[in-house]
Amino acid sequence: MKLKSKLRAGSRLRGGILRLPAEMLVELSGIANLDYVLVDCEHGPDDLVPLQQHIALAQAHGLPVLVRVGRADPNQVLRVLDLGADGIVVPHVESAREAEEVVRSAHYPPRGERGFATYSRAGRYGAVTATEHLRNAEDVLVVAMVETAAGVGNTAEIVAVEGIDAVWVGPADLAVSLGVPPGDQAVHRAAAEVHRQARDAGAAVMAIVSSAEAGAAGDADFVVYNLAHILLGTFRALAATEDTGSG
């Protein structure tokens, strides 16, 4: 079942966010039976050849791939989707106009303005028909990130845009935008309001967490495990372990 279909069926999806290059983490994510992997090309290297390799490896394990693009650039979105990504995550969406531009960049006409080609990797290098390729492209998942005060204020109009499947509050950027420390209650209140408006509009909610416990305790439809943070905590715990050997 496609990632978008699982979401519509009410599944709670769990995946990890990682930066390039991280082939082994992609493979481990598939072996561990996570629901998806999110490759970060905003705060990670924006290199398309390694990204293609990561997507191919994930799909070999039946693991759907979302890609966080560095900006709402139609050319970047086109290339990411042509490589075979199942969906995009776009940062710093602040208005309905910007949300509409994101949706247009992710979909073919008449719904959008994505350039059409079946000879891309997503089109299996021409092995699928144009009709089949168009049908598959309808399942592209679009996630808008709300991470500024302006975005929070415009959440209702952002989630009202047809084609926005989910929203994700970026807590760190939002804290900076609000002028408060990360973790401040103002950030939590703003996030809760964004989530409420998203659900009222029928959009899903994505949230990043740093532990399995936090993921289980939350109510997000998309749980994003911060793999770098989790690994760092694991390594610190290992480093802090006293040597109990006999020497």
PyMOL commands that set and color helices and strands:
alter all, ss='L'
color gray80, all
select helices_A, chain A and resi 3-8+23-31+48-60+74-82+96-106+124-126+130-137+149-153+155-159+171-178+185-200+212-217+227-240
alter helices_A, ss='H'
color red, helices_A
select strands_A, chain A and resi 13-19+36-40+65-68+87-90+141-146+166-169+204-209+222-226
alter strands_A, ss='S'
color yellow, strands_A
deselect
rebuild
show_as cartoon
